Amino acid sequence: MKPLYIIITSLLPILSFSQDLFTVKEININEGLKSKQGKYLKLSNYVIRNSDATPDDLYHKTVLWFNENFKSDGNMILEDEKGKFIRIQGSTKELLKTHEVVTSTLGYQGYRYILDIKFKYGRYKIEPISLKTFSKDESLSEGWYERGFSNKILDADGEELVNGKNDMNTQLIFFNALTLNLDEFLNGNKITGEEEVW
């Protein structure tokens, strides 16, 4: 847990001054089933990064980046349109979401995510579409399940759920690291400016 805290605190200066990395916002749900009510943390819907490259160049470099970095089973390009967008599915064993088993918290046995990456002249947009977990625990049904990009941090009675906050922090770190990795591949060490409008 201590290494995670160190990583989070080291990313805070970057996250505080940049509009082009993922952030987290709070959402309150006060209606519907009591089990679904409470306060949630939700990952921002997308990030926009700048680049001097053309949409075609960004597309081709992103395909190269994917082929160099996504070599394990479950990683694939799901859809693409040259110079416009690419939809990728990535997989990882890195802890992105946990669940309660009796008195302890466990991670799942695998994670898959889908990202849309769209290109325009001078910029590209990364949008998380799906986050699934794989379970083969005896306590859960085996298979892939959609989890999305929000995590409950307070239940309907106001009780704090620490695991929800930890899960969101790991997701934030993971997707921002992926964004920075792609940006370095596309732009080298060049600092990109802020762009808020797609």
RODRENDO-879761 format. One record per atom (N, C-alpha, C, O): residue number from 1; residue in three letters; atom name; z, x, y. Coordinates in steps of 0.05 Angstrom, whole numbers. Layout:
# residues N
 resi resn name      Z      X      Y
  NUM  ALA   CA      Z      X      Y
...
END
This chain:
# residues 198
 resi resn name      Z      X      Y
    1  MET    N      0     16    -24
    1  MET   CA      0      0      0
    1  MET    C      0     17     25
    1  MET    O    -12     10     45
    2  LYS    N     14     40     24
    2  LYS   CA     15     57     47
    2  LYS    C    -13     68     55
    2  LYS    O    -19     69     79
    3  PRO    N    -30     77     36
    3  PRO   CA    -57     86     44
    3  PRO    C    -73     63     58
    3  PRO    O    -87     69     77
    4  LEU    N    -70     39     49
    4  LEU   CA    -83     16     62
    4  LEU    C    -74     13     91
    4  LEU    O    -90      9    108
    5  TYR    N    -48     16     95
    5  TYR   CA    -37     14    122
    5  TYR    C    -49     36    140
    5  TYR    O    -55     31    164
    6  ILE    N    -51     60    130
    6  ILE   CA    -62     82    145
    6  ILE    C    -91     77    152
    6  ILE    O    -99     82    175
    7  ILE    N   -106     67    133
    7  ILE   CA   -135     61    139
    7  ILE    C   -137     39    160
    7  ILE    O   -153     41    179
    8  ILE    N   -121     18    158
    8  ILE   CA   -122     -4    177
    8  ILE    C   -115      6    205
    8  ILE    O   -129      0    224
    9  THR    N    -93     22    207
    9  THR   CA    -85     31    234
    9  THR    C   -106     51    245
    9  THR    O   -109     52    270
   10  SER    N   -119     66    228
   10  SER   CA   -140     84    239
   10  SER    C   -165     69    248
   10  SER    O   -179     79    266
   11  LEU    N   -170     45    237
   11  LEU   CA   -193     30    246
   11  LEU    C   -187     13    271
   11  LEU    O   -206      3    284
   12  LEU    N   -162      9    277
   12  LEU   CA   -155     -9    300
   12  LEU    C   -168      0    326
   12  LEU    O   -178    -18    340
   13  PRO    N   -169     25    334
   13  PRO   CA   -182     32    359
   13  PRO    C   -212     25    358
   13  PRO    O   -222     16    379
   14  ILE    N   -225     28    336
   14  ILE   CA   -253     21    334
   14  ILE    C   -257     -9    337
   14  ILE    O   -274    -18    352
   15  LEU    N   -240    -24    323
   15  LEU   CA   -242    -53    323
   15  LEU    C   -235    -65    350
   15  LEU    O   -245    -86    358
   16  SER    N   -217    -52    364
   16  SER   CA   -208    -62    390
   16  SER    C   -230    -60    412
   16  SER    O   -230    -77    429
   17  PHE    N   -247    -40    411
   17  PHE   CA   -266    -36    432
   17  PHE    C   -294    -42    425
   17  PHE    O   -312    -37    441
   18  SER    N   -299    -52    401
   18  SER   CA   -327    -56    393
   18  SER    C   -332    -85    386
   18  SER    O   -317    -98    372
   19  GLN    N   -354    -95    397
   19  GLN   CA   -362   -122    390
   19  GLN    C   -382   -122    367
   19  GLN    O   -390   -143    358
   20  ASP    N   -389    -99    357
   20  ASP   CA   -409    -97    336
   20  ASP    C   -398    -90    309
   20  ASP    O   -412    -79    292
   21  LEU    N   -372    -96    304
   21  LEU   CA   -360    -95    278
   21  LEU    C   -347   -121    272
   21  LEU    O   -342   -138    290
   22  PHE    N   -342   -126    246
   22  PHE   CA   -330   -151    239
   22  PHE    C   -301   -153    250
   22  PHE    O   -287   -133    251
   23  THR    N   -294   -177    257
   23  THR   CA   -267   -183    267
   23  THR    C   -256   -206    251
   23  THR    O   -269   -217    233
   24  VAL    N   -231   -214    257
   24  VAL   CA   -218   -236    243
   24  VAL    C   -208   -256    264
   24  VAL    O   -199   -248    285
   25  LYS    N   -211   -281    257
   25  LYS   CA   -199   -302    275
   25  LYS    C   -182   -321    258
   25  LYS    O   -185   -323    234
   26  GLU    N   -162   -333    272
   26  GLU   CA   -144   -352    259
   26  GLU    C   -156   -380    260
   26  GLU    O   -168   -388    280
   27  ILE    N   -152   -395    238
   27  ILE   CA   -161   -423    236
   27  ILE    C   -138   -439    225
   27  ILE    O   -125   -431    205
   28  ASN    N   -131   -461    238
   28  ASN   CA   -111   -479    229
   28  ASN    C   -124   -504    216
   28  ASN    O   -142   -516    228
   29  ILE    N   -115   -511    192
   29  ILE   CA   -124   -535    178
   29  ILE    C   -100   -553    175
   29  ILE    O    -81   -546    161
   30  ASN    N   -101   -576    188
   30  ASN   CA    -78   -595    188
   30  ASN    C    -84   -621    174
   30  ASN    O    -68   -639    175
   31  GLU    N   -108   -624    163
   31  GLU   CA   -116   -649    150
   31  GLU    C   -124   -644    121
   31  GLU    O   -128   -621    113
   32  GLY    N   -126   -665    106
   32  GLY   CA   -135   -663     78
   32  GLY    C   -112   -657     59
   32  GLY    O    -88   -663     66
   33  LEU    N   -118   -647     36
   33  LEU   CA    -97   -641     16
   33  LEU    C    -77   -621     27
   33  LEU    O    -84   -602     41
   34  LYS    N    -51   -626     21
   34  LYS   CA    -30   -609     31
   34  LYS    C    -34   -580     21
   34  LYS    O    -28   -561     35
   35  SER    N    -45   -577     -4
   35  SER   CA    -49   -550    -15
   35  SER    C    -70   -534      0
   35  SER    O    -70   -510     -1
   36  LYS    N    -87   -548     15
   36  LYS   CA   -108   -534     31
   36  LYS    C   -100   -531     60
   36  LYS    O   -112   -516     75
   37  GLN    N    -78   -544     69
   37  GLN   CA    -69   -542     96
   37  GLN    C    -55   -515    101
   37  GLN    O    -44   -503     83
   38  GLY    N    -56   -507    126
   38  GLY   CA    -42   -482    134
   38  GLY    C    -58   -466    154
   38  GLY    O    -77   -476    165
   39  LYS    N    -50   -441    157
   39  LYS   CA    -64   -423    175
   39  LYS    C    -79   -403    158
   39  LYS    O    -69   -392    139
   40  TYR    N   -104   -398    166
   40  TYR   CA   -122   -380    152
   40  TYR    C   -132   -358    171
   40  TYR    O   -133   -361    195
   41  LEU    N   -139   -335    159
   41  LEU   CA   -154   -315    173
   41  LEU    C   -182   -316    162
   41  LEU    O   -186   -317    138
   42  LYS    N   -202   -315    181
   42  LYS   CA   -230   -317    172
   42  LYS    C   -245   -294    184
   42  LYS    O   -242   -287    208
   43  LEU    N   -262   -281    167
   43  LEU   CA   -279   -260    176
   43  LEU    C   -300   -271    195
   43  LEU    O   -310   -293    191
   44  SER    N   -307   -256    216
   44  SER   CA   -328   -265    234
   44  SER    C   -354   -270    219
   44  SER    O   -359   -257    198
   45  ASN    N   -371   -288    229
   45  ASN   CA   -395   -296    214
   45  ASN    C   -416   -275    212
   45  ASN    O   -431   -274    193
   46  TYR    N   -417   -257    232
   46  TYR   CA   -438   -236    231
   46  TYR    C   -431   -214    251
   46  TYR    O   -413   -218    268
   47  VAL    N   -445   -192    249
   47  VAL   CA   -444   -171    269
   47  VAL    C   -473   -164    277
   47  VAL    O   -491   -166    260
   48  ILE    N   -476   -155    301
   48  ILE   CA   -503   -146    311
   48  ILE    C   -500   -117    319
   48  ILE    O   -482   -109    334
   49  ARG    N   -519   -101    309
   49  ARG   CA   -519    -72    316
   49  ARG    C   -546    -66    329
   49  ARG    O   -566    -79    323
   50  ASN    N   -546    -46    347
   50  ASN   CA   -570    -38    361
   50  ASN    C   -583    -14    347
   50  ASN    O   -570      1    334
   51  SER    N   -609    -12    352
   51  SER   CA   -625     10    341
   51  SER    C   -650     12    358
   51  SER    O   -661     -8    368
   52  ASP    N   -661     36    360
   52  ASP   CA   -686     40    374
   52  ASP    C   -710     35    356
   52  ASP    O   -733     35    365
   53  ALA    N   -705     30    330
   53  ALA   CA   -727     27    311
   53  ALA    C   -740     -1    313
   53  ALA    O   -728    -20    323
   54  THR    N   -764     -3    303
   54  THR   CA   -779    -28    302
   54  THR    C   -768    -45    279
   54  THR    O   -755    -34    261
   55  PRO    N   -773    -71    279
   55  PRO   CA   -764    -87    256
   55  PRO    C   -774    -77    229
   55  PRO    O   -760    -77    209
   56  ASP    N   -800    -69    228
   56  ASP   CA   -811    -58    203
   56  ASP    C   -796    -33    194
   56  ASP    O   -790    -30    171
   57  ASP    N   -791    -15    213
   57  ASP   CA   -776     10    206
   57  ASP    C   -748      3    196
   57  ASP    O   -739     15    177
   58  LEU    N   -735    -15    210
   58  LEU   CA   -708    -23    202
   58  LEU    C   -708    -35    174
   58  LEU    O   -691    -29    157
   59  TYR    N   -728    -51    168
   59  TYR   CA   -731    -63    142
   59  TYR    C   -734    -42    121
   59  TYR    O   -720    -41    101
   60  HIS    N   -753    -24    125
   60  HIS   CA   -759     -3    105
   60  HIS    C   -735     16    100
   60  HIS    O   -729     24     78
   61  LYS    N   -722     23    122
   61  LYS   CA   -699     41    120
   61  LYS    C   -676     26    105
   61  LYS    O   -661     39     90
   62  THR    N   -673      0    110
   62  THR   CA   -652    -15     97
   62  THR    C   -657    -16     67
   62  THR    O   -638    -15     51
   63  VAL    N   -682    -20     59
   63  VAL   CA   -689    -19     30
   63  VAL    C   -682      8     18
   63  VAL    O   -671      9     -4
   64  LEU    N   -689     29     32
   64  LEU   CA   -681     56     23
   64  LEU    C   -651     59     20
   64  LEU    O   -641     70      0
   65  TRP    N   -637     50     41
   65  TRP   CA   -607     51     40
   65  TRP    C   -596     36     16
   65  TRP    O   -579     46      2
   66  PHE    N   -607     12     11
   66  PHE   CA   -598     -3    -12
   66  PHE    C   -603     12    -38
   66  PHE    O   -585     14    -55
   67  ASN    N   -627     22    -41
   67  ASN   CA   -635     36    -66
   67  ASN    C   -618     61    -71
   67  ASN    O   -613     68    -94
   68  GLU    N   -610     75    -49
   68  GLU   CA   -593     99    -52
   68  GLU    C   -564     93    -57
   68  GLU    O   -550    109    -70
   69  ASN    N   -554     70    -48
   69  ASN   CA   -525     64    -48
   69  ASN    C   -516     43    -68
   69  ASN    O   -493     41    -74
   70  PHE    N   -535     27    -78
   70  PHE   CA   -527      4    -95
   70  PHE    C   -541      7   -122
   70  PHE    O   -561     -5   -128
   71  LYS    N   -528     23   -140
   71  LYS   CA   -541     30   -165
   71  LYS    C   -528     18   -189
   71  LYS    O   -538     21   -212
   72  SER    N   -505      4   -186
   72  SER   CA   -492     -7   -210
   72  SER    C   -502    -35   -217
   72  SER    O   -517    -48   -201
   73  ASP    N   -494    -45   -240
   73  ASP   CA   -502    -71   -249
   73  ASP    C   -493    -93   -229
   73  ASP    O   -472    -91   -218
   74  GLY    N   -509   -113   -226
   74  GLY   CA   -503   -135   -208
   74  GLY    C   -513   -130   -179
   74  GLY    O   -512   -149   -163
   75  ASN    N   -522   -106   -173
   75  ASN   CA   -533   -101   -147
   75  ASN    C   -563   -106   -147
   75  ASN    O   -578    -95   -164
   76  MET    N   -573   -122   -128
   76  MET   CA   -602   -128   -128
   76  MET    C   -610   -139   -101
   76  MET    O   -593   -150    -86
   77  ILE    N   -636   -137    -95
   77  ILE   CA   -647   -150    -72
   77  ILE    C   -655   -177    -81
   77  ILE    O   -672   -180    -99
   78  LEU    N   -643   -198    -69
   78  LEU   CA   -648   -226    -78
   78  LEU    C   -673   -238    -65
   78  LEU    O   -688   -252    -77
   79  GLU    N   -676   -232    -39
   79  GLU   CA   -699   -242    -24
   79  GLU    C   -706   -222     -2
   79  GLU    O   -688   -207      7
   80  ASP    N   -730   -222      7
   80  ASP   CA   -737   -206     30
   80  ASP    C   -764   -215     42
   80  ASP    O   -780   -226     29
   81  GLU    N   -767   -209     68
   81  GLU   CA   -792   -213     82
   81  GLU    C   -795   -189    100
   81  GLU    O   -779   -185    118
   82  LYS    N   -816   -174     95
   82  LYS   CA   -820   -148    109
   82  LYS    C   -818   -151    139
   82  LYS    O   -831   -168    151
   83  GLY    N   -801   -135    151
   83  GLY   CA   -797   -134    179
   83  GLY    C   -780   -156    191
   83  GLY    O   -775   -157    215
   84  LYS    N   -771   -175    174
   84  LYS   CA   -755   -198    184
   84  LYS    C   -727   -198    172
   84  LYS    O   -707   -200    187
   85  PHE    N   -725   -198    146
   85  PHE   CA   -698   -199    134
   85  PHE    C   -698   -189    105
   85  PHE    O   -718   -187     92
   86  ILE    N   -673   -183     96
   86  ILE   CA   -669   -176     68
   86  ILE    C   -642   -188     60
   86  ILE    O   -623   -187     75
   87  ARG    N   -641   -200     37
   87  ARG   CA   -616   -211     26
   87  ARG    C   -609   -195      2
   87  ARG    O   -624   -193    -18
   88  ILE    N   -585   -182      3
   88  ILE   CA   -577   -165    -19
   88  ILE    C   -552   -176    -33
   88  ILE    O   -535   -189    -20
   89  GLN    N   -550   -170    -58
   89  GLN   CA   -525   -175    -73
   89  GLN    C   -513   -149    -81
   89  GLN    O   -526   -132    -94
   90  GLY    N   -488   -144    -73
   90  GLY   CA   -474   -120    -80
   90  GLY    C   -451   -127    -98
   90  GLY    O   -441   -150    -98
   91  SER    N   -442   -108   -113
   91  SER   CA   -418   -112   -130
   91  SER    C   -400    -88   -127
   91  SER    O   -408    -66   -121
   92  THR    N   -374    -93   -132
   92  THR   CA   -354    -72   -129
   92  THR    C   -330    -78   -147
   92  THR    O   -325   -102   -153
   93  LYS    N   -316    -58   -154
   93  LYS   CA   -290    -61   -168
   93  LYS    C   -268    -58   -147
   93  LYS    O   -244    -62   -154
   94  GLU    N   -275    -50   -123
   94  GLU   CA   -255    -47   -102
   94  GLU    C   -240    -73    -97
   94  GLU    O   -253    -94    -96
   95  LEU    N   -214    -72    -93
   95  LEU   CA   -198    -96    -90
   95  LEU    C   -205   -110    -64
   95  LEU    O   -200   -100    -42
   96  LEU    N   -216   -135    -66
   96  LEU   CA   -222   -151    -43
   96  LEU    C   -207   -177    -42
   96  LEU    O   -206   -190    -21
   97  LYS    N   -196   -185    -64
   97  LYS   CA   -182   -211    -65
   97  LYS    C   -162   -210    -89
   97  LYS    O   -168   -198   -109
   98  THR    N   -139   -222    -85
   98  THR   CA   -118   -222   -106
   98  THR    C   -111   -251   -114
   98  THR    O   -119   -270   -100
   99  HIS    N    -97   -254   -135
   99  HIS   CA    -87   -280   -144
   99  HIS    C    -59   -276   -156
   99  HIS    O    -52   -255   -166
  100  GLU    N    -44   -298   -156
  100  GLU   CA    -16   -298   -167
  100  GLU    C    -17   -302   -197
  100  GLU    O    -30   -321   -207
  101  VAL    N     -2   -286   -212
  101  VAL   CA      1   -290   -241
  101  VAL    C     31   -288   -245
  101  VAL    O     43   -266   -244
  102  VAL    N     44   -311   -251
  102  VAL   CA     72   -314   -256
  102  VAL    C     87   -302   -232
  102  VAL    O     89   -315   -211
  103  THR    N     98   -277   -234
  103  THR   CA    114   -266   -212
  103  THR    C    100   -242   -199
  103  THR    O    112   -229   -182
  104  SER    N     75   -237   -205
  104  SER   CA     62   -214   -193
  104  SER    C     34   -222   -182
  104  SER    O     24   -243   -188
  105  THR    N     24   -204   -166
  105  THR   CA     -3   -208   -154
  105  THR    C    -22   -188   -167
  105  THR    O    -16   -164   -169
  106  LEU    N    -45   -198   -176
  106  LEU   CA    -65   -182   -189
  106  LEU    C    -91   -184   -175
  106  LEU    O    -97   -205   -163
  107  GLY    N   -108   -164   -177
  107  GLY   CA   -135   -165   -168
  107  GLY    C   -152   -177   -190
  107  GLY    O   -144   -180   -213
  108  TYR    N   -177   -184   -183
  108  TYR   CA   -196   -194   -202
  108  TYR    C   -210   -171   -216
  108  TYR    O   -207   -148   -207
  109  GLN    N   -225   -176   -236
  109  GLN   CA   -239   -155   -251
  109  GLN    C   -265   -146   -239
  109  GLN    O   -277   -127   -247
  110  GLY    N   -275   -161   -219
  110  GLY   CA   -299   -153   -206
  110  GLY    C   -304   -171   -182
  110  GLY    O   -293   -192   -179
  111  TYR    N   -321   -161   -164
  111  TYR   CA   -327   -175   -139
  111  TYR    C   -357   -173   -134
  111  TYR    O   -369   -151   -137
  112  ARG    N   -370   -195   -125
  112  ARG   CA   -398   -195   -117
  112  ARG    C   -399   -207    -89
  112  ARG    O   -386   -227    -84
  113  TYR    N   -416   -196    -73
  113  TYR   CA   -420   -207    -46
  113  TYR    C   -450   -208    -40
  113  TYR    O   -465   -192    -50
  114  ILE    N   -457   -226    -23
  114  ILE   CA   -485   -229    -14
  114  ILE    C   -485   -225     16
  114  ILE    O   -469   -238     31
  115  LEU    N   -503   -208     26
  115  LEU   CA   -507   -204     54
  115  LEU    C   -536   -209     62
  115  LEU    O   -554   -201     48
  116  ASP    N   -539   -223     85
  116  ASP   CA   -566   -225     97
  116  ASP    C   -567   -204    119
  116  ASP    O   -548   -202    136
  117  ILE    N   -588   -189    120
  117  ILE   CA   -592   -169    142
  117  ILE    C   -619   -177    155
  117  ILE    O   -640   -175    142
  118  LYS    N   -618   -185    180
  118  LYS   CA   -641   -194    195
  118  LYS    C   -649   -174    216
  118  LYS    O   -631   -160    228
  119  PHE    N   -675   -171    222
  119  PHE   CA   -684   -150    240
  119  PHE    C   -700   -163    263
  119  PHE    O   -716   -181    260
  120  LYS    N   -694   -152    287
  120  LYS   CA   -710   -158    311
  120  LYS    C   -714   -131    325
  120  LYS    O   -702   -111    318
  121  TYR    N   -732   -131    344
  121  TYR   CA   -737   -105    358
  121  TYR    C   -711    -96    372
  121  TYR    O   -700   -111    388
  122  GLY    N   -702    -72    365
  122  GLY   CA   -679    -61    379
  122  GLY    C   -652    -69    367
  122  GLY    O   -632    -60    378
  123  ARG    N   -651    -85    347
  123  ARG   CA   -625    -93    336
  123  ARG    C   -629   -106    308
  123  ARG    O   -650   -113    300
  124  TYR    N   -606   -107    294
  124  TYR   CA   -605   -120    268
  124  TYR    C   -578   -134    265
  124  TYR    O   -558   -126    277
  125  LYS    N   -579   -155    249
  125  LYS   CA   -555   -172    245
  125  LYS    C   -547   -172    215
  125  LYS    O   -564   -175    198
  126  ILE    N   -521   -168    210
  126  ILE   CA   -510   -168    183
  126  ILE    C   -493   -193    181
  126  ILE    O   -474   -197    196
  127  GLU    N   -499   -210    161
  127  GLU   CA   -485   -236    158
  127  GLU    C   -476   -239    129
  127  GLU    O   -492   -242    111
  128  PRO    N   -449   -239    124
  128  PRO   CA   -439   -244     97
  128  PRO    C   -444   -273     90
  128  PRO    O   -437   -292    105
  129  ILE    N   -455   -278     66
  129  ILE   CA   -462   -304     57
  129  ILE    C   -443   -314     35
  129  ILE    O   -436   -338     34
  130  SER    N   -435   -296     17
  130  SER   CA   -419   -304     -6
  130  SER    C   -401   -281    -15
  130  SER    O   -408   -258    -14
  131  LEU    N   -377   -289    -25
  131  LEU   CA   -359   -270    -38
  131  LEU    C   -349   -283    -63
  131  LEU    O   -335   -304    -62
  132  LYS    N   -355   -272    -86
  132  LYS   CA   -347   -283   -112
  132  LYS    C   -328   -263   -126
  132  LYS    O   -331   -239   -123
  133  THR    N   -310   -274   -142
  133  THR   CA   -293   -258   -159
  133  THR    C   -299   -264   -188
  133  THR    O   -307   -286   -195
  134  PHE    N   -294   -243   -205
  134  PHE   CA   -297   -247   -234
  134  PHE    C   -270   -245   -246
  134  PHE    O   -255   -227   -241
  135  SER    N   -264   -264   -264
  135  SER   CA   -239   -264   -278
  135  SER    C   -243   -266   -308
  135  SER    O   -260   -281   -317
  136  LYS    N   -228   -250   -322
  136  LYS   CA   -226   -253   -351
  136  LYS    C   -197   -253   -360
  136  LYS    O   -191   -247   -384
  137  ASP    N   -179   -259   -342
  137  ASP   CA   -150   -262   -348
  137  ASP    C   -145   -286   -365
  137  ASP    O   -160   -306   -364
  138  GLU    N   -124   -285   -381
  138  GLU   CA   -117   -308   -398
  138  GLU    C   -108   -331   -381
  138  GLU    O   -110   -354   -389
  139  SER    N    -97   -325   -357
  139  SER   CA    -86   -346   -340
  139  SER    C   -107   -362   -325
  139  SER    O   -102   -383   -314
  140  LEU    N   -132   -352   -324
  140  LEU   CA   -154   -364   -309
  140  LEU    C   -178   -368   -327
  140  LEU    O   -181   -354   -348
  141  SER    N   -196   -386   -320
  141  SER   CA   -221   -390   -335
  141  SER    C   -239   -366   -330
  141  SER    O   -241   -357   -307
  142  GLU    N   -252   -356   -350
  142  GLU   CA   -269   -333   -347
  142  GLU    C   -294   -340   -332
  142  GLU    O   -306   -361   -336
  143  GLY    N   -303   -322   -314
  143  GLY   CA   -328   -326   -300
  143  GLY    C   -327   -318   -271
  143  GLY    O   -307   -308   -261
  144  TRP    N   -349   -323   -257
  144  TRP   CA   -352   -317   -229
  144  TRP    C   -345   -342   -212
  144  TRP    O   -354   -364   -219
  145  TYR    N   -329   -339   -191
  145  TYR   CA   -321   -361   -174
  145  TYR    C   -324   -353   -145
  145  TYR    O   -316   -332   -136
  146  GLU    N   -335   -372   -129
  146  GLU   CA   -339   -368   -100
  146  GLU    C   -312   -369    -87
  146  GLU    O   -296   -387    -92
  147  ARG    N   -306   -349    -70
  147  ARG   CA   -281   -348    -55
  147  ARG    C   -284   -349    -25
  147  ARG    O   -266   -357    -11
  148  GLY    N   -308   -343    -15
  148  GLY   CA   -312   -344     14
  148  GLY    C   -298   -322     29
  148  GLY    O   -287   -303     17
  149  PHE    N   -298   -324     55
  149  PHE   CA   -288   -303     72
  149  PHE    C   -265   -313     90
  149  PHE    O   -262   -304    113
  150  SER    N   -248   -330     78
  150  SER   CA   -223   -337     92
  150  SER    C   -200   -335     73
  150  SER    O   -203   -339     49
  151  ASN    N   -177   -329     83
  151  ASN   CA   -153   -325     67
  151  ASN    C   -129   -338     81
  151  ASN    O   -124   -335    104
  152  LYS    N   -114   -354     65
  152  LYS   CA    -91   -369     76
  152  LYS    C    -68   -349     80
  152  LYS    O    -61   -334     63
  153  ILE    N    -56   -351    105
  153  ILE   CA    -34   -333    111
  153  ILE    C     -7   -349    116
  153  ILE    O     14   -337    114
  154  LEU    N    -10   -375    121
  154  LEU   CA     14   -392    123
  154  LEU    C      8   -418    108
  154  LEU    O    -14   -430    112
  155  ASP    N     26   -427     91
  155  ASP   CA     21   -453     78
  155  ASP    C     28   -476     96
  155  ASP    O     36   -472    119
  156  ALA    N     25   -501     86
  156  ALA   CA     30   -525    102
  156  ALA    C     59   -526    113
  156  ALA    O     64   -539    133
  157  ASP    N     77   -514     99
  157  ASP   CA    105   -514    107
  157  ASP    C    113   -491    125
  157  ASP    O    136   -488    132
  158  GLY    N     93   -474    132
  158  GLY   CA     98   -452    149
  158  GLY    C    108   -427    135
  158  GLY    O    116   -407    148
  159  GLU    N    107   -427    108
  159  GLU   CA    116   -403     93
  159  GLU    C     94   -382     93
  159  GLU    O     70   -388     88
  160  GLU    N    101   -357     99
  160  GLU   CA     82   -335    102
  160  GLU    C     71   -327     74
  160  GLU    O     87   -325     55
  161  LEU    N     45   -323     72
  161  LEU   CA     32   -314     48
  161  LEU    C     21   -286     53
  161  LEU    O     -1   -283     64
  162  VAL    N     37   -266     46
  162  VAL   CA     30   -238     52
  162  VAL    C      4   -230     39
  162  VAL    O    -12   -215     50
  163  ASN    N     -1   -240     15
  163  ASN   CA    -25   -232      0
  163  ASN    C    -51   -240     16
  163  ASN    O    -70   -226     15
  164  GLY    N    -50   -263     29
  164  GLY   CA    -73   -272     45
  164  GLY    C    -80   -252     67
  164  GLY    O   -103   -246     72
  165  LYS    N    -59   -242     80
  165  LYS   CA    -64   -223    102
  165  LYS    C    -74   -196     91
  165  LYS    O    -92   -184    102
  166  ASN    N    -62   -187     68
  166  ASN   CA    -71   -163     56
  166  ASN    C   -100   -165     46
  166  ASN    O   -116   -146     50
  167  ASP    N   -107   -188     34
  167  ASP   CA   -135   -192     25
  167  ASP    C   -154   -191     48
  167  ASP    O   -175   -178     46
  168  MET    N   -147   -203     70
  168  MET   CA   -165   -203     93
  168  MET    C   -168   -175    104
  168  MET    O   -190   -167    112
  169  ASN    N   -147   -160    105
  169  ASN   CA   -148   -132    115
  169  ASN    C   -166   -115     98
  169  ASN    O   -182    -99    108
  170  THR    N   -165   -118     71
  170  THR   CA   -182   -103     54
  170  THR    C   -211   -111     57
  170  THR    O   -229    -94     56
  171  GLN    N   -216   -137     61
  171  GLN   CA   -244   -147     65
  171  GLN    C   -255   -136     91
  171  GLN    O   -278   -127     93
  172  LEU    N   -239   -137    112
  172  LEU   CA   -247   -127    138
  172  LEU    C   -254    -97    137
  172  LEU    O   -275    -89    147
  173  ILE    N   -238    -81    124
  173  ILE   CA   -243    -53    121
  173  ILE    C   -268    -48    105
  173  ILE    O   -285    -32    112
  174  PHE    N   -271    -63     83
  174  PHE   CA   -294    -59     65
  174  PHE    C   -320    -65     79
  174  PHE    O   -339    -49     78
  175  PHE    N   -322    -89     93
  175  PHE   CA   -347    -97    105
  175  PHE    C   -353    -81    131
  175  PHE    O   -377    -77    137
  176  ASN    N   -333    -72    145
  176  ASN   CA   -338    -55    168
  176  ASN    C   -347    -27    159
  176  ASN    O   -364    -15    172
  177  ALA    N   -336    -17    137
  177  ALA   CA   -345      9    126
  177  ALA    C   -374      7    117
  177  ALA    O   -390     26    121
  178  LEU    N   -381    -15    105
  178  LEU   CA   -409    -20     96
  178  LEU    C   -428    -21    120
  178  LEU    O   -449     -9    120
  179  THR    N   -419    -35    141
  179  THR   CA   -434    -36    166
  179  THR    C   -439     -9    179
  179  THR    O   -461     -2    186
  180  LEU    N   -418      7    180
  180  LEU   CA   -420     34    192
  180  LEU    C   -437     52    175
  180  LEU    O   -451     69    186
  181  ASN    N   -436     49    149
  181  ASN   CA   -452     64    131
  181  ASN    C   -482     58    135
  181  ASN    O   -498     76    136
  182  LEU    N   -488     33    137
  182  LEU   CA   -516     25    142
  182  LEU    C   -525     35    170
  182  LEU    O   -547     44    173
  183  ASP    N   -508     32    189
  183  ASP   CA   -515     40    216
  183  ASP    C   -520     70    217
  183  ASP    O   -539     79    231
  184  GLU    N   -504     86    204
  184  GLU   CA   -509    115    203
  184  GLU    C   -536    121    190
  184  GLU    O   -550    139    198
  185  PHE    N   -542    106    169
  185  PHE   CA   -568    110    155
  185  PHE    C   -591    103    173
  185  PHE    O   -612    118    174
  186  LEU    N   -589     82    188
  186  LEU   CA   -610     73    206
  186  LEU    C   -612     88    232
  186  LEU    O   -634     93    242
  187  ASN    N   -589     96    243
  187  ASN   CA   -589    109    269
  187  ASN    C   -579    138    270
  187  ASN    O   -580    150    291
  188  GLY    N   -571    149    248
  188  GLY   CA   -560    176    248
  188  GLY    C   -533    175    261
  188  GLY    O   -518    155    258
  189  ASN    N   -526    195    276
  189  ASN   CA   -500    197    289
  189  ASN    C   -500    184    317
  189  ASN    O   -481    186    332
  190  LYS    N   -523    172    324
  190  LYS   CA   -525    161    351
  190  LYS    C   -507    137    355
  190  LYS    O   -505    120    337
  191  ILE    N   -493    136    377
  191  ILE   CA   -476    113    383
  191  ILE    C   -493     90    392
  191  ILE    O   -511     92    409
  192  THR    N   -487     66    380
  192  THR   CA   -503     43    388
  192  THR    C   -487     27    409
  192  THR    O   -463     28    410
  193  GLY    N   -502     14    427
  193  GLY   CA   -489     -2    448
  193  GLY    C   -482    -30    437
  193  GLY    O   -488    -36    414
  194  GLU    N   -469    -45    455
  194  GLU   CA   -461    -72    447
  194  GLU    C   -484    -92    452
  194  GLU    O   -499    -89    472
  195  GLU    N   -486   -111    435
  195  GLU   CA   -506   -133    438
  195  GLU    C   -493   -158    426
  195  GLU    O   -488   -159    402
  196  GLU    N   -489   -178    442
  196  GLU   CA   -474   -201    432
  196  GLU    C   -493   -224    425
  196  GLU    O   -484   -242    410
  197  VAL    N   -517   -225    434
  197  VAL   CA   -535   -248    430
  197  VAL    C   -557   -240    411
  197  VAL    O   -570   -220    414
  198  TRP    N   -561   -256    390
  198  TRP   CA   -582   -252    371
  198  TRP    C   -606   -265    382
  198  TRP    O   -627   -264    369
END
